[in-house]
Amino acid sequence: MSLYDWDFGAPTASGMGDHDVPRASDRLAGRRIALLVTGGIAAMKTPEVARGLRRHGASVTAFASEDALRYVAREALEWATLGPVITGLTWRAEHLSDAAPFDAYLVAPATHSTIAKMAHGIGDTVVAATLISALGRMERGQTQVLVAPTMHGTMHNAQLVDNARRLAAQGVRLIRPRDAYGKHNLPDTETLCIAVGRALSTSPLAGRRIMVTAGPTPVPIDGVRRIVNRFRGRLGARVAEELTWRGAEAELILGDGAWRPKTPMPITVTRTFDEYRDTVVARARSGLWAGIFSAGVADYRPKQAVSGKIASGQASLMLDLEPTEKVIDLAMNAGGAMHTVAFKYLEDVTEEELVRVAAKRLDRAGLVVATRGEDTRGTEQRALMVRADGVTPIDNKAAIAAAIADYLESLAGTAAMLDAAQ
C-alpha cells in the first residue's frame, strides 16, 4: 500500500470538539475582533482567517455584505466564528457595537469599492456603515482599523492610492497585499493575525529595529563540503516572532542549514560564516536599537578552502583550522549604543560554572542567555537569564523568548521615561 492509499483506519482520537481550534498562542486572548467581509473572490478564505484569529485567543464576529455571501457561505462563517453573521442594519445596531465594543476591525478582503467608501464616508451597506462607526472609535483611540486590499492589478489606480493614503493619514493600517499573478491577493492567515496583534500591541518596542541571529554559520572546506554545527535556530526564530508580534521591526539573520520558521517575518539567509559576519556587522552599523545573538557561530574554519571538490577516496584528509572572528564583538564595536543580548552554551558543567562563564560577557551585554547541553532536548530548553542584578531560570523556548522581549521592553520603557522627563 502506498502513501496515497487509505488503509481504512479510523482517525486518531482527539479531545477537540468540532468547532474548537488548536491554540497557537494567547496573544489575542480577551480581544474582540470584527471581521468585515466584502464582495471579492478572496472572501472564500475568510472562515480560515476567523479560525486563525481564534487560534491566538480572539473572539470573532463576522460582518458580511450581500456580495460577500456570493463567495463564502453564511454557514461557513458562522461555523468558523461560533456566532451569527451580521448581514444587515437592525434595531440592535450591531454596526455600532455599543454593548460590546471591538478591539479591532479587520476588513479582509477589502475591495476597491469598500476602500473608496471608507475614504469618503459612504455607508450604504452594513459593512460600510460599520466602518463609519469604526473610524469614529479609532479617532477617539478606542479601537484599531485594519484593511487588507485585494483586487486585480488593473484596478490599482490613482484613485485607489489616493483613498488608501487618505485612510492611512487617519490612522487606518493598510496590510501589504500578497503580490502574485498580477493581483493584490489576500495575505496568508498568519500574516493577518500578526498584523492585528501588532496593531493592538502597546509595547514600547513598537517600531524599534532589532536584529536576531540564529542557526549555524557554515564554513566551506571546498566548493561542495562544509563544516556545520547541529544548531537549528528554533529559539532565535521564536525570539524574532515574539518581537514581531509586539510591534518591533525585527529581522532574523538565519544561517544556511537552519530550520526555516513558518511565521511571516523578515528573514535574511547567510550561506557562510563570512557572509554572516559581513551581514551582521552591516546591520549593526546601519543603526540598530538592539541585537540578539543566538546563532551557533562557527569557532574555526579551514585556513584555505579548496576551490572545486577535493577528490574522494583518500585514506585520510588533514584540515588546518584557524579561529574565526568574534562576530558579536565586531557588531558591538560597529553598533554604537546598540543594546546587546548574548548567548552562552556549554556542556558537562554545573549551573554555577555556566553562570560564572556567562557573566564575563556582562561587560558589554546587558543580558546573557546561558544554556547547558544537557538542558536542551529537541524543542525543549532550559536557560539561565544572567544579568548584573541576578540569575533567573526559564523553561521552554516560548518562555525564554518572552523573557528576552520583556527584558528589552524594560529597557525601552526606561528610555521612554527618561525622554519624557527631559
Summary of the structure (lengths in Angstrom):
residues: 422
radius of gyration: 25.4
end to end distance: 73.6
largest distance: 86.7
contacts: 1334
relative contact order: 0.08
helix: 36%
strand: 23%
